[in-house]
Amino acid sequence: MSYQSGMAALNLRFTDRVPRTEYSAHGYHWPLIREVTGIDTDIEANRESARKEFIRIWDYAFLWSTPGGHKITVKTDMGHAEYADDGADKRKVGSCPFKSVDEVLRFRPDEVFPHEPMDAIVRWCDDWYTKAHAYWGDISLPTGGIYHTLFSGLIEIFGWDLLLEAGAADPAEFAKVIDSYGDWIERHWNAWAKSKAPVIMSHDDICWTHGPVFAPDWYRKYIFPWYKKFWTPLKEAGRKVIFTSDGTYHIFFDDIVAAGADCLVMEPTTDMAMFAEKYGRTHGFVGNADTRILLSGTKDDIYAEVKRCMDIGKKYPGFIMAVGNHIPANTPVDSALYYNEAYMKLSKR
């Protein structure tokens, strides 16, 4: 399956088994990787080959990746929670270059961030994809794309607090900031459209678990028109566009599809059944098993959760199974192995 299964799903062709992907089990969960591959992951030199073998065995339909190519040179350090098994990724909150809402409203990313020639950006994208595809071959499909599509770019620059304060304080003035960022990042979207990468990931954390952080009409006025501008050249070039957001974003299904996304990646709180019923015959979707069930549930709970996802998606060619929001390093190995066992049993069409 692997590369072929990913392309089949994105082109709405049925495969004998529902394809699957995962997001970071291969990067952090070394005991699981060791159990699946038989490779000693306590030896640092073995880890790269073990990671690749794990992805081959678990048969990832695509590799979630947003290599970008852009350089956000002014940013807020919001720190990082502990995720890796040794806590190496934990980082305290750092500095913010903005001292007030007024400074945020005056900032124009397009005037500050670097402007590389378009042919240089395209070469960067092509070089990344050529190397990634050569490395993975038929094992999996690496996606090109951008993590900081628009809203996530603003989070990266301003941090959550000032972003929310500025957006609420003066929406019209903040729209100028958004548009300036859009003008800047659009060049990089156009470069991916000109590149060799067949599938492009667009990541934007537009929602929290409770839903949108601004009123829905705010997004429809200031955010989604930019999505259409970013993705139209990709669609015209025959690329497939996958959209990912954390949180609960089913209120925006229609907007994201209308902007041009071919496939949507969903966490467990987003209503995958709603999307499947409306768009399952015309669009792909990825998800959305609840990682918390793998963390603390019984085997019966895990089986039921995989079955829930399969009952929603199995009848549609564009469905790709995944655990929503990762399989973190503290997930019991036996639970992750049983999840895979349930997937293997229930994914047969």
Buried (B, 14 or more C-beta within 10 A) or exposed (E): BBBBBBBBBBEBEBBEBBBBBBBBBBBBBBBBBBBBBEBEBEEEEBBEEBBBBBBBBBBBBBBBBBBBBBEBEEBBBBEEEBBBBEEEEEEEEEEBEBEEBEBBBEBBBBEEBEEBEEEEBBBBBBEBBEEBBEEBEEBBBBBBBBBBBBBBBBBBBBBEEBBBBBBBBBBEBBBBBBBBBBBBBBBBBBBBBBBBBBBBBBBBBBBBEEBBBBEEEBBEBBBBBBBEBBBBBBBEBEBBBBBBBBBBBBBBBEBBBEBBBBBBBBBBBBBBBEBBEEBBEEBBBBBBBBBBBBBEBEEEBBBEBBBBBBEBBBBBBBBBBBBBBBBBBEBBBEBBEBBBBBBBEBBEE
